[in-house]
Amino acid sequence: MESNNQHLRLQEIAGDLEIVLKREDLIHPDISGNKWRKLKYNLQYAKANSYKTLLTYGGAYSNHLAAVAAAGYQYGFTTHGIVRGDELEGQSLNPTLQYCKQMGMALHFVSRSLYKDKEQALSTVVIKDKNPYIIPQGGTNTLAIKGCREILTTTDKTFDTLAVAVGTGGTMAGLIESTQEHQHIVGFQVVKDIEIRSRIRTFVKNNRWSLVPTHKEIGFAKTPKSLIDFAHSIANHTGVVLDPLYTAPMLWHLIKKWKENTWNFGNRLLVIHTGGHRSIKGINQRLAAQGSLLRWPCSSF
C-alpha cells in the first residue's frame, strides 16, 4: 500500500511553480489516503483488545464515516455512525450515507446542537454492544497520528516545502512529526475550527509548520464554479481527479497565492493528495438538485 509521487505539469495553470503530488489516494481501494493512515493502528488496537464494535461521528458527506464503515465490513467489526443533522432521518440517503449503510453501518441521526457535545450525543444512541471502540470525528487521535507519520518516505527528503489540506489536524500533525529539519509543512485549513492549532500542538514537538486559513473563500463543502472548473482543468491536464472537500480547495488556494505573489514558501512543493473520492457522488447529486449544469470530474469510486 505504498503511495506514488506524480509530477504535475501545470505550466499553463501555475507557471514555474513545481508541484509533485503524493498520491495517497491510491493506497487502498476503499479506504483511501489519510483515512487509511488514521484507521490502521486504531483497527489493530481494537482487534488486539477484543473490541467487536466501532462507533464514530461525521456529517452527511463524511469520508471518515464511509472509511470506518468500509473498514468494519472488511475487518469484521459492527459499525455505528452518529450523523450530524436529525433533519436527515427518514429522508433519502445521499451516496455517502448509502455507501455507509451498504457496508453495514447503523446510522444514528442527532440534532446539530446535540452533535456538538459528543458524549451527550453518544448517550442518546442505543446499541447492543455496551463497550464500543470509539473513534473521534475525523479519526484524529494518538494512534491516527502514528499512522500519518508513515505518509512520508525517504524519497520525500528532497523537498523543502510540503502542503496538505487540514480538517481536524491529525494528518498534518503526523506529517509534522515525520519531517526532516530542513522541511516545512504548510497546512491549508479548509474548515472553520478555532481549536485546530491547539489540537495540532498537543501532538507535535517542533515548529516547522504553518497554517493558512482558507475556509472563508473556498472551504469545506463549498463548490463554486471556479473550483469546479479548476478541478476539470487539473483532470484534463494530468488525469488526476481531486476530491471536492480537501485537496482541490487546498491546491486552488495554493496556486492562487502563487499567482498573487503572496506565497511565502518554496517553489518546488510536495503536495499530499489525501483521497476523499467517496464524496464526489454526493457533491454531484447536490449540484444536480440545485439545478446546476456543472459536475465535479468523475473518479473510479
Secondary structure, DSSP 8 states (H G I E B T S, - for coil): ---EEEEE--HHHHTT-EEEEEEGGGS-SSS-THHHHHHHHHHHHHHHTT--EEEEEE-TT-HHHHHHHHHHHHHT-EEEEEEE-GGGTTS---HHHHHHHHTT-EEEEE-HHHHTSHHHHHHT---S-SS-EE--GGG-SHHHHHHHTTS--GGGGG-SEEEEEESSSHHHHHHHHH--TT-EEEEEE-S--TTHHHHHHTT-----EEEEE-TTTS-TT---HHHHHHHHHHHHHH-----TTTHHHHHHHHHHHHHTT---S-SEEEEEE---TTHHHHHHHHHHHTT-S--------
